[in-house]
Amino acid sequence: MRQIDATPCCFSDGNLTEARAGLGSALVGISNPRRYNSRRSRSCSRRGLNVVAFLELDEASGRFRIRFDYGGREFKRSVKTRDEGVAQGILRRVEDIIWLLEQGRLEMPPDAEPGHFILSDGRRNDKPLVQKPLTLDDLFTLYRKALPEGAKEANTITTERLHCKHFLRILGAQTVAQALGLTDLQR
């Protein structure tokens, strides 16, 4: 794990831009990220500034990680990129969100997980849920379960089942229903 050249987030009387300009690149090559041994980070603490966010490069995967402190807790998350420019942009957004939270201009919901909330620019309270796509087999099963008893004649139900089997045989039971196009239906 190696830390990259990044401007840490520091706050001085609420002026984030001034703090960024005064620090340059700090925290480079520090082997233990919890110890801020660089000369610049020590000068930050003497001036009453708090270093709260920086990037790391995971050499095994080549992806960047961000580490930041908020509310007395340390958070370490992958930023899911190998591009240093993108990682730097995410670092700046995290710094800005933390600054807005500390200034009271943005409020975190009580049920929010701070790491996800900060990395989502203050928009999301929890991890996004990935919904299972609706397959043709699932669609036909839901249709049959939702059909009230006696709503259709037995002959009609038998014909529908025959057509459903035909659909599943031609298109496949695991075909995603929302992905079907005109060419699929004309087979």
HELIX and SHEET records of a PDB file:
HELIX    1   1 LEU A   16  LEU A   23  1                                   8    
HELIX    2   2 ARG A   39  ARG A   46  1                                   8    
HELIX    3   3 GLU A   84  GLN A  103  1                                  20    
HELIX    4   4 PRO A  114  LEU A  119  1                                   6    
HELIX    5   5 LEU A  136  ALA A  146  1                                  11    
HELIX    6   6 ALA A  154  LEU A  171  1                                  18    
HELIX    7   7 ALA A  177  ALA A  179  5                                   3    
HELIX    8   8 LEU A  182  LEU A  185  1                                   4    
SHEET    1   A 4 ARG A   2  GLN A   3  0                                        
SHEET    2   A 4 ALA A  53  ASP A  58 -1                                        
SHEET    3   A 4 ARG A  63  TYR A  70 -1                                        
SHEET    4   A 4 ARG A  73  SER A  78 -1                                        
END                                                                             
